[in-house]
């Protein structure tokens, strides 16, 4: 039976902030006195920022910029505070000014890239990550996020190269190990993926999707017991993790434990009634138990939720054939074929007039 394999690309938010030493000031100069006021406001803003009171930190940076309108560090840190408050457009405006005043500000390029990324301005984000890396070829986070774009573009080898650089420059970068593992899974390097997921877990064992991903790598490698163990760990960390229930059910199905698989699909659907993949997968397990009517009903539900879900048409056709409903079976296989599923075409050629 055709099942959907689910891959996760995780992302974490990293914002690097810089503290600056005060400049020497000649207090006999009126300009210097204004600078001193600006620096006082700025330093107060930094102290407040470090307490995560970003709104009041912004007010202090505002005051610094009122006194000293070209205070680049205040623009950068005000942008950083706005980023933390998810005021991404306003943050970008501040990073623009920071870069105008200091074109070598690696962190301003990086954080502006992150703000663009949050706004789905992917071209602008990638341009900024490239600029940050060009200025600082040890910038682990910029490599990490650029690697994510390569992954999403199915350029998995390029993604691995960027994750390599991220890890080279930040050896405890758990997310980079996890995502490199996902890229290696796509490249069919299951042994490499398993090792990367294990390393990610060794660095941070609190994240359920690390265990879920390790479980999927083991499942793809036909190590079903290991897969089940890791899915179970994911569920223990997040008891409403419906995706892990579905994936554990998938591993149990492939192991031949169809009744146990159905229990996991039941739990997945209890937690997310619209989870189309669990209906299709439960249909596959019911088919193996010769519950053909039940398989058809689950495929019906999957198709009701997603009428372009080719695998559900294919599987419903297979179950209908066992119920001696050949015309309906052929209709479903033709539909699966029209949606691009090669197996649908094969069934039509083999079993339909």
TAVEN-V897396 format. One record per residue. RES is the residue in three letters. SS is DSSP state (2 for helix, 1 for strand, 0 for the rest). BURIAL is I if it has 24 or more other ideal C-beta (glycine too) atoms within 12 Angstrom, else O. Layout:
[[RES & SS & BURIAL] [RES & SS & BURIAL]]
//
This chain:
[[UNK & 0 & I] [UNK & 0 & I] [UNK & 0 & I] [UNK & 0 & I] [UNK & 0 & I] [UNK & 0 & I] [UNK & 0 & I] [UNK & 0 & I] [UNK & 0 & I] [UNK & 0 & I] [UNK & 0 & I] [UNK & 0 & I] [UNK & 0 & O] [UNK & 0 & I] [UNK & 0 & I] [UNK & 0 & I] [UNK & 0 & I] [UNK & 0 & O] [UNK & 0 & O] [UNK & 0 & O] [UNK & 0 & O] [UNK & 0 & O] [UNK & 0 & O] [UNK & 0 & O] [UNK & 0 & O] [UNK & 0 & O] [UNK & 0 & O] [UNK & 0 & O] [UNK & 0 & O] [UNK & 2 & O] [UNK & 2 & O] [UNK & 2 & O] [UNK & 2 & O] [UNK & 2 & O] [UNK & 2 & I] [UNK & 2 & I] [UNK & 2 & I] [UNK & 2 & I] [UNK & 2 & I] [UNK & 2 & O] [UNK & 2 & I] [UNK & 2 & I] [UNK & 2 & I] [UNK & 2 & I] [UNK & 2 & I] [UNK & 2 & I] [UNK & 2 & O] [UNK & 2 & I] [UNK & 2 & I] [UNK & 2 & O] [UNK & 0 & O] [UNK & 0 & O] [UNK & 0 & O] [UNK & 2 & I] [UNK & 2 & O] [UNK & 2 & O] [UNK & 2 & I] [UNK & 2 & I] [UNK & 2 & O] [UNK & 2 & I] [UNK & 2 & I] [UNK & 2 & I] [UNK & 2 & I] [UNK & 2 & I] [UNK & 2 & I] [UNK & 2 & O] [UNK & 2 & I] [UNK & 0 & I] [UNK & 0 & O] [UNK & 0 & O] [UNK & 0 & I] [UNK & 2 & I] [UNK & 2 & I] [UNK & 2 & I] [UNK & 2 & I] [UNK & 2 & I] [UNK & 2 & I] [UNK & 2 & I] [UNK & 2 & I] [UNK & 2 & I] [UNK & 2 & I] [UNK & 2 & I] [UNK & 2 & I] [UNK & 2 & I] [UNK & 0 & I] [UNK & 0 & O] [UNK & 0 & O] [UNK & 2 & I] [UNK & 2 & O] [UNK & 2 & I] [UNK & 2 & I] [UNK & 2 & I] [UNK & 2 & O] [UNK & 2 & I] [UNK & 2 & I] [UNK & 2 & I] [UNK & 2 & I] [UNK & 2 & I] [UNK & 2 & I] [UNK & 2 & O] [UNK & 2 & O] [UNK & 0 & I] [UNK & 0 & O] [UNK & 0 & O] [UNK & 0 & I] [UNK & 2 & I] [UNK & 2 & I] [UNK & 2 & I] [UNK & 2 & I] [UNK & 2 & I] [UNK & 2 & I] [UNK & 2 & I] [UNK & 2 & I] [UNK & 2 & I] [UNK & 2 & I] [UNK & 2 & I] [UNK & 2 & I] [UNK & 2 & I] [UNK & 0 & O] [UNK & 0 & O] [UNK & 0 & O] [UNK & 2 & O] [UNK & 2 & O] [UNK & 2 & I] [UNK & 2 & I] [UNK & 2 & I] [UNK & 2 & O] [UNK & 2 & I] [UNK & 2 & I] [UNK & 2 & I] [UNK & 2 & I] [UNK & 2 & I] [UNK & 2 & I] [UNK & 2 & O] [UNK & 2 & O] [UNK & 0 & I] [UNK & 0 & O] [UNK & 0 & O] [UNK & 0 & I] [UNK & 2 & I] [UNK & 2 & I] [UNK & 2 & I] [UNK & 2 & I] [UNK & 2 & I] [UNK & 2 & I] [UNK & 2 & I] [UNK & 2 & I] [UNK & 2 & I] [UNK & 2 & I] [UNK & 2 & I] [UNK & 2 & I] [UNK & 2 & I] [UNK & 0 & O] [UNK & 0 & O] [UNK & 0 & O] [UNK & 2 & I] [UNK & 2 & O] [UNK & 2 & I] [UNK & 2 & I] [UNK & 2 & I] [UNK & 2 & I] [UNK & 2 & I] [UNK & 2 & I] [UNK & 2 & I] [UNK & 2 & I] [UNK & 2 & I] [UNK & 2 & I] [UNK & 2 & O] [UNK & 2 & O] [UNK & 0 & I] [UNK & 0 & O] [UNK & 0 & O] [UNK & 0 & I] [UNK & 2 & I] [UNK & 2 & I] [UNK & 2 & I] [UNK & 2 & I] [UNK & 2 & I] [UNK & 2 & I] [UNK & 2 & I] [UNK & 2 & I] [UNK & 2 & I] [UNK & 2 & I] [UNK & 2 & I] [UNK & 2 & I] [UNK & 2 & I] [UNK & 0 & I] [UNK & 0 & O] [UNK & 0 & O] [UNK & 2 & I] [UNK & 2 & O] [UNK & 2 & I] [UNK & 2 & I] [UNK & 2 & I] [UNK & 2 & O] [UNK & 2 & I] [UNK & 2 & I] [UNK & 2 & I] [UNK & 2 & I] [UNK & 2 & I] [UNK & 2 & I] [UNK & 2 & O] [UNK & 2 & O] [UNK & 0 & I] [UNK & 0 & O] [UNK & 0 & O] [UNK & 0 & I] [UNK & 2 & I] [UNK & 2 & I] [UNK & 2 & I] [UNK & 2 & I] [UNK & 2 & I] [UNK & 2 & I] [UNK & 2 & I] [UNK & 2 & I] [UNK & 2 & I] [UNK & 2 & I] [UNK & 2 & I] [UNK & 2 & I] [UNK & 2 & I] [UNK & 0 & I] [UNK & 0 & O] [UNK & 0 & O] [UNK & 2 & I] [UNK & 2 & O] [UNK & 2 & I] [UNK & 2 & I] [UNK & 2 & I] [UNK & 2 & O] [UNK & 2 & I] [UNK & 2 & I] [UNK & 2 & I] [UNK & 2 & I] [UNK & 2 & I] [UNK & 2 & I] [UNK & 2 & O] [UNK & 2 & O] [UNK & 0 & O] [UNK & 0 & O] [UNK & 0 & O] [UNK & 0 & I] [UNK & 2 & I] [UNK & 2 & I] [UNK & 2 & I] [UNK & 2 & I] [UNK & 2 & I] [UNK & 2 & I] [UNK & 2 & I] [UNK & 2 & I] [UNK & 2 & I] [UNK & 2 & I] [UNK & 2 & I] [UNK & 2 & I] [UNK & 2 & I] [UNK & 2 & I] [UNK & 0 & O] [UNK & 0 & O] [UNK & 2 & I] [UNK & 2 & O] [UNK & 2 & I] [UNK & 2 & I] [UNK & 2 & I] [UNK & 2 & O] [UNK & 2 & I] [UNK & 2 & I] [UNK & 2 & I] [UNK & 2 & I] [UNK & 2 & I] [UNK & 2 & I] [UNK & 2 & O] [UNK & 2 & O] [UNK & 0 & O] [UNK & 0 & O] [UNK & 0 & O] [UNK & 0 & I] [UNK & 2 & I] [UNK & 2 & I] [UNK & 2 & I] [UNK & 2 & I] [UNK & 2 & I] [UNK & 2 & I] [UNK & 2 & I] [UNK & 2 & I] [UNK & 2 & I] [UNK & 2 & I] [UNK & 2 & I] [UNK & 2 & I] [UNK & 2 & I] [UNK & 0 & O] [UNK & 0 & O] [UNK & 0 & O] [UNK & 2 & I] [UNK & 2 & O] [UNK & 2 & I] [UNK & 2 & I] [UNK & 2 & I] [UNK & 2 & I] [UNK & 2 & I] [UNK & 2 & I] [UNK & 2 & I] [UNK & 2 & I] [UNK & 2 & I] [UNK & 2 & I] [UNK & 2 & O] [UNK & 2 & O] [UNK & 0 & O] [UNK & 0 & O] [UNK & 0 & O] [UNK & 0 & I] [UNK & 2 & I] [UNK & 2 & I] [UNK & 2 & I] [UNK & 2 & I] [UNK & 2 & I] [UNK & 2 & I] [UNK & 2 & I] [UNK & 2 & I] [UNK & 2 & I] [UNK & 2 & I] [UNK & 2 & I] [UNK & 2 & I] [UNK & 2 & I] [UNK & 0 & O] [UNK & 0 & O] [UNK & 0 & O] [UNK & 2 & O] [UNK & 2 & O] [UNK & 2 & I] [UNK & 2 & I] [UNK & 2 & I] [UNK & 2 & I] [UNK & 2 & I] [UNK & 2 & I] [UNK & 2 & I] [UNK & 2 & I] [UNK & 2 & I] [UNK & 2 & I] [UNK & 2 & O] [UNK & 0 & I] [UNK & 0 & O] [UNK & 0 & I] [UNK & 2 & O] [UNK & 2 & I] [UNK & 2 & I] [UNK & 2 & O] [UNK & 2 & O] [UNK & 2 & I] [UNK & 2 & I] [UNK & 2 & O] [UNK & 2 & O] [UNK & 2 & O] [UNK & 0 & O] [UNK & 0 & O]]
//
